[in-house]
């Protein structure tokens, strides 16, 4: 991981969505872990919410956030496992215009190094919708720390080289311009 210090830091506006039937803002350790790391990195927390493990509730929140001008990135935590209540991926994937397959691969590599073969139980993924990055993380604070510390912190830093998500952010909706032209 290299940083190009001659580039300025660009703060990104990030929303955190916790998907859970049982958590509240008071005991949401995963959402708090992400919120703290976002602030420590110098980014802005644009929104934070908890929704039930329900496809309609998740999509409703996501559609609202995708259409907001004060959000660049959405990070969800929870609902990425294999049980019947884990529906975050099913709720999110239809909203993606593009999936970021590499995020899932790198997350699996990072997880395997920490929890071994238990990493196969996560369906963490990433995508792009209406010019916004979306990352779906497992519901454990450890998984949120791993995703932020080992992947997202660098990719959401404009100074990271050789490339990062921030530098291509203005071009995420180029396909829309082609359709209109």
Residue frames relative to the residue before (quaternion, step in Angstrom):
aa qw qx qy qz dx dy dz
X 1.0000 0.0000 0.0000 0.0000 0.00 0.00 0.00
X 0.0291 -0.8024 0.5959 -0.0168 3.51 -0.71 1.07
X 0.2039 -0.7552 0.6081 0.1352 3.52 -1.23 0.56
X 0.2878 -0.7216 0.6063 0.1699 3.49 -1.07 0.82
X 0.2591 -0.8227 0.4905 0.1240 3.55 -0.15 1.31
X 0.6009 0.5691 -0.3816 0.4116 3.61 1.15 -0.29
X 0.6029 0.5139 -0.3678 0.4869 3.58 1.28 -0.07
X 0.4552 -0.6731 0.4965 0.3051 3.60 -1.05 0.62
X 0.5122 -0.5899 0.5106 0.3590 3.56 -1.23 0.42
X 0.1207 -0.7671 0.6264 0.0682 3.57 -1.01 0.82
X 0.3211 -0.7502 0.5478 0.1847 3.58 -0.58 1.14
X 0.2296 -0.7601 0.5991 0.1031 3.54 -0.99 0.95
X 0.3672 -0.7208 0.5475 0.2139 3.57 -1.10 0.75
X 0.0500 -0.8409 0.5344 -0.0686 3.54 -0.44 1.32
X 0.1766 -0.7496 0.6297 0.1018 3.55 -1.12 0.83
X 0.1967 -0.7740 0.5950 0.0900 3.57 -1.08 0.79
X 0.0763 -0.7893 0.6092 -0.0063 3.53 -0.78 1.15
X 0.1464 -0.7628 0.6250 0.0785 3.56 -0.80 1.04
X 0.1802 -0.7688 0.6079 0.0834 3.54 -0.86 1.02
X 0.3175 0.7408 -0.5214 0.2803 3.57 -0.41 1.25
X 0.3921 -0.6997 0.5511 0.2301 3.53 -1.16 0.70
X 0.7771 0.3911 -0.1669 0.4641 3.57 1.17 -0.48
X 0.6575 0.5483 -0.3259 0.4010 3.61 1.05 -0.54
X 0.1846 -0.7179 0.6576 0.1345 3.48 -1.38 0.48
X 0.6748 -0.4697 0.3464 0.4517 3.61 -1.20 0.18
X 0.6350 0.5625 -0.3189 0.4227 3.57 1.14 -0.63
X 0.8062 0.2272 -0.1296 0.5307 3.61 1.05 -0.59
X 0.4272 0.7035 -0.4519 0.3442 3.57 1.26 0.40
X 0.1519 -0.8366 0.5228 0.0611 3.57 0.19 1.30
X 0.6510 0.5198 -0.3307 0.4434 3.61 0.98 -0.73
X 0.6677 0.4848 -0.2943 0.4823 3.57 0.90 -0.91
X 0.6500 0.5095 -0.3126 0.4692 3.57 1.05 -0.76
X 0.6040 0.5553 -0.3444 0.4563 3.57 1.05 -0.79
X 0.6806 0.4763 -0.2833 0.4793 3.58 0.89 -0.93
X 0.6513 0.5261 -0.3153 0.4468 3.58 0.90 -0.93
X 0.6587 0.5072 -0.3068 0.4633 3.58 0.95 -0.87
X 0.6856 0.4831 -0.2905 0.4606 3.58 0.89 -0.90
X 0.5975 0.5532 -0.3535 0.4605 3.58 1.08 -0.70
X 0.6816 0.4793 -0.2802 0.4765 3.59 0.88 -0.97
X 0.6503 0.5273 -0.3177 0.4452 3.60 0.92 -0.90
X 0.6786 0.4850 -0.2858 0.4718 3.59 1.08 -0.72
X 0.5501 -0.6392 0.3823 0.3777 3.61 1.26 -0.22
X 0.5034 0.6358 -0.4312 0.3955 3.56 1.27 0.24
X 0.4703 -0.6641 0.5057 0.2863 3.58 -1.33 0.17
X 0.3032 -0.7069 0.6085 0.1951 3.57 -1.01 0.86
X 0.2079 -0.8247 0.5193 0.0838 3.58 -0.30 1.29
X 0.7926 -0.0681 0.0779 0.6009 3.57 1.10 -0.67
X 0.0135 -0.7634 0.6454 0.0229 3.52 -1.27 0.49
X 0.0957 0.8034 -0.5739 0.1266 3.54 -0.83 1.02
X 0.2320 -0.7190 0.6314 0.1749 3.53 -1.33 0.39
X 0.0143 -0.7773 0.6290 -0.0002 3.57 -0.96 0.92
X 0.5896 -0.5817 0.4371 0.3506 3.53 -1.24 0.52
X 0.5759 -0.5546 0.4713 0.3722 3.56 -1.31 0.34
X 0.4066 0.6775 -0.4880 0.3709 3.55 0.40 1.27
X 0.5060 -0.6876 0.4252 0.3007 3.58 -0.65 1.11
X 0.6859 0.4906 -0.3007 0.4455 3.61 0.82 -0.92
X 0.6569 0.5060 -0.3112 0.4643 3.58 0.98 -0.84
X 0.6482 0.5091 -0.3175 0.4689 3.58 0.97 -0.84
X 0.6895 0.4824 -0.2883 0.4569 3.59 0.81 -0.98
X 0.6151 0.5534 -0.3497 0.4396 3.58 0.99 -0.75
X 0.6673 0.4806 -0.2909 0.4890 3.56 0.89 -0.95
X 0.6674 0.5147 -0.3055 0.4430 3.57 0.87 -0.95
X 0.6489 0.5124 -0.3289 0.4563 3.61 0.89 -0.84
X 0.6294 0.5263 -0.3296 0.4671 3.56 1.00 -0.83
X 0.7135 0.4612 -0.2615 0.4580 3.57 0.80 -1.02
X 0.6206 0.5446 -0.3478 0.4442 3.60 1.01 -0.74
X 0.7170 0.4469 -0.2449 0.4756 3.59 1.09 -0.68
X 0.5518 0.6115 -0.4002 0.4018 3.59 1.24 -0.06
X 0.4301 -0.7169 0.4969 0.2325 3.56 -1.01 0.85
X 0.6844 0.4851 -0.2896 0.4609 3.61 1.20 -0.33
X 0.6486 0.4486 -0.3272 0.5206 3.60 1.22 0.43
X 0.1745 -0.7832 0.5926 0.0709 3.56 -0.94 1.03
X 0.7939 0.1384 -0.0085 0.5920 3.54 1.08 -0.84
X 0.1139 -0.7597 0.6362 0.0717 3.56 -1.11 0.78
X 0.0626 -0.7761 0.6272 0.0172 3.54 -0.88 1.00
X 0.1079 -0.7820 0.6108 0.0605 3.56 -0.74 1.05
X 0.1318 -0.7604 0.6308 0.0808 3.52 -1.25 0.54
X 0.7456 0.3546 -0.2953 0.4807 3.54 -0.89 1.02
X 0.8058 0.3318 -0.2361 0.4299 3.51 -1.29 0.54
X 0.5494 0.6281 -0.3959 0.3834 3.60 1.19 0.40
X 0.5161 0.6681 -0.4043 0.3519 3.58 1.25 0.09
X 0.6781 -0.5284 0.3735 0.3486 3.54 -1.29 -0.44
X 0.5337 0.6518 -0.4177 0.3402 3.61 1.17 -0.16
X 0.6959 -0.4885 0.3396 0.4022 3.55 -1.28 0.26
X 0.6761 0.4840 -0.2928 0.4722 3.60 1.14 -0.56
X 0.5849 0.5836 -0.3690 0.4256 3.61 1.23 -0.27
X 0.1526 0.8290 -0.5131 0.1617 3.58 -0.04 1.33
X 0.3404 0.7683 -0.4924 0.2269 3.60 1.22 0.18
X 0.6750 0.4936 -0.3103 0.4521 3.60 0.82 -0.91
X 0.6503 0.5088 -0.3155 0.4677 3.59 0.96 -0.82
X 0.6536 0.5003 -0.3087 0.4766 3.59 1.10 -0.66
X 0.7413 0.4562 -0.2287 0.4360 3.58 0.91 -0.90
X 0.6395 0.5892 -0.3561 0.3422 3.60 0.76 -0.97
X 0.6630 0.4987 -0.3442 0.4396 3.66 0.85 -0.71
X 0.6320 0.5337 -0.3283 0.4561 3.60 1.22 -0.37
X 0.5773 0.6107 -0.3708 0.3954 3.59 1.20 -0.52
X 0.2983 -0.6942 0.6244 0.1982 3.52 -1.14 0.76
X 0.7643 0.0359 -0.0134 0.6437 3.53 1.22 -0.67
X 0.2923 -0.7239 0.5936 0.1953 3.54 -1.10 0.70
X 0.3052 -0.7256 0.5866 0.1906 3.56 -1.09 0.74
X 0.2027 -0.8306 0.5100 0.0945 3.56 0.25 1.31
X 0.6259 0.5734 -0.3329 0.4106 3.57 1.03 -0.80
X 0.5868 0.5668 -0.3795 0.4362 3.59 1.09 -0.59
X 0.6661 0.4988 -0.3040 0.4639 3.58 0.89 -0.94
X 0.6466 0.5236 -0.3187 0.4540 3.58 0.96 -0.86
X 0.6982 0.4569 -0.2853 0.4716 3.58 0.78 -0.99
X 0.6169 0.5321 -0.3550 0.4585 3.60 1.02 -0.70
X 0.6422 0.5175 -0.3242 0.4634 3.60 0.97 -0.80
X 0.6402 0.5201 -0.3237 0.4634 3.59 0.98 -0.82
X 0.6557 0.4984 -0.3061 0.4775 3.58 0.89 -0.94
X 0.6787 0.4996 -0.2907 0.4531 3.60 0.86 -0.96
X 0.6339 0.5397 -0.3364 0.4401 3.58 0.92 -0.87
X 0.6538 0.5234 -0.3098 0.4502 3.57 1.00 -0.78
X 0.7425 0.3996 -0.2155 0.4926 3.58 1.17 -0.51
X 0.8243 0.1710 -0.0742 0.5346 3.61 0.96 -0.81
X 0.4927 -0.6967 0.4132 0.3180 3.57 1.26 0.28
X 0.8450 -0.1987 0.1360 0.4775 3.53 -1.14 -0.67
X 0.4921 0.6448 -0.4426 0.3823 3.62 1.19 -0.16
X 0.5112 0.6606 -0.4050 0.3718 3.59 1.25 -0.36
X 0.5904 0.5961 -0.3774 0.3920 3.62 1.10 -0.51
X 0.6247 0.5665 -0.3443 0.4127 3.59 1.17 -0.33
X 0.6291 0.5240 -0.3416 0.4616 3.61 1.25 -0.06
X 0.1832 -0.7618 0.6125 0.1041 3.52 -1.12 0.79
X 0.1169 0.8121 -0.5579 0.1248 3.59 1.05 0.74
X 0.0703 0.7989 -0.5914 0.0836 3.55 -0.98 0.84
X 0.2011 -0.7593 0.6024 0.1423 3.52 -1.33 0.09
X 0.0228 0.8014 -0.5973 0.0224 3.54 -1.22 0.45
X 0.3602 -0.6859 0.5843 0.2415 3.50 -1.41 -0.05
X 0.0715 0.7714 -0.6293 0.0624 3.57 -1.02 0.87
X 0.8529 -0.0708 0.0003 0.5172 3.56 -0.81 1.08
X 0.7363 -0.4476 0.2313 0.4517 3.55 0.89 0.95
X 0.6253 0.5116 -0.3390 0.4820 3.58 1.26 0.24
X 0.3803 -0.6808 0.5753 0.2467 3.54 -1.11 0.72
X 0.0763 -0.7750 0.6268 0.0259 3.54 -1.06 0.83
X 0.0253 -0.7881 0.6148 -0.0154 3.57 -0.87 1.00
X 0.1713 -0.7847 0.5930 0.0571 3.55 -0.83 1.07
X 0.0661 -0.8268 0.5578 -0.0292 3.56 -0.45 1.27
X 0.5962 -0.5362 0.4414 0.4028 3.58 -1.22 0.34
X 0.5970 -0.6361 0.3901 0.2944 3.55 -1.26 0.41
X 0.5662 0.6004 -0.4077 0.3908 3.61 1.16 0.05
X 0.5678 -0.5948 0.4371 0.3644 3.59 -1.07 0.67
X 0.6230 0.5553 -0.3389 0.4343 3.59 1.03 -0.74
X 0.6617 0.4895 -0.3020 0.4810 3.59 0.95 -0.84
X 0.6378 0.5139 -0.3265 0.4717 3.60 1.04 -0.73
X 0.6295 0.5173 -0.3276 0.4784 3.58 1.02 -0.80
X 0.6681 0.5100 -0.3060 0.4471 3.58 0.87 -0.97
X 0.6741 0.4940 -0.3019 0.4587 3.59 0.85 -0.94
X 0.6908 0.4597 -0.2906 0.4764 3.59 0.89 -0.87
X 0.7330 0.4625 -0.2610 0.4250 3.57 0.65 -1.12
X 0.7924 0.3592 -0.1623 0.4656 3.58 0.91 -0.91
X 0.7808 0.2627 -0.1618 0.5433 3.62 1.21 -0.26
X 0.7970 0.3917 -0.2030 0.4124 3.55 0.34 -1.29
X 0.5921 0.5756 -0.3846 0.4126 3.61 0.96 -0.73
X 0.7084 0.4348 -0.2646 0.4890 3.61 0.88 -0.89
X 0.7049 0.4797 -0.2847 0.4382 3.59 0.81 -0.93
X 0.7048 0.4058 -0.2653 0.5178 3.61 1.18 -0.41
X 0.5761 0.5320 -0.3839 0.4876 3.56 1.27 0.46
X 0.4273 -0.7412 0.4674 0.2228 3.57 -0.49 1.24
X 0.6482 0.5377 -0.3116 0.4400 3.58 1.18 -0.53
X 0.5383 0.6396 -0.4005 0.3752 3.60 1.23 -0.31
X 0.0387 -0.7965 0.6033 0.0092 3.55 -0.92 0.91
X 0.4952 -0.0288 -0.8536 -0.1591 1.57 -2.36 0.70
X 0.8075 0.0516 -0.0548 0.5851 3.63 1.13 -0.26
X 0.0786 -0.7901 0.6075 0.0223 3.55 -1.28 0.41
X 0.6604 -0.5264 0.3685 0.3886 3.57 -1.27 0.32
X 0.6316 0.5738 -0.3452 0.3906 3.59 0.97 -0.80
X 0.6790 0.5166 -0.3129 0.4173 3.60 0.87 -0.88
X 0.7295 0.3867 -0.2562 0.5026 3.62 1.12 -0.47
X 0.3711 0.7638 -0.4605 0.2585 3.58 1.29 -0.05
X 0.6769 0.4916 -0.3290 0.4380 3.67 0.83 -0.80
X 0.7126 0.4593 -0.2522 0.4665 3.60 1.19 -0.44
X 0.4167 0.7496 -0.4471 0.2539 3.62 1.22 -0.01
X 0.7590 0.3528 -0.2029 0.5081 3.59 1.11 -0.53
X 0.2315 0.8035 -0.5194 0.1763 3.60 1.11 0.52
X 0.6115 0.5657 -0.3551 0.4241 3.58 1.05 -0.70
X 0.6051 0.5527 -0.3544 0.4502 3.60 1.11 -0.56
X 0.6424 0.5206 -0.3167 0.4648 3.59 1.01 -0.81
X 0.6419 0.5198 -0.3274 0.4589 3.60 0.99 -0.77
X 0.6445 0.5260 -0.3263 0.4490 3.60 0.98 -0.80
X 0.6923 0.4791 -0.2753 0.4640 3.59 0.98 -0.86
X 0.6869 0.5412 -0.2729 0.4010 3.59 1.05 -0.79
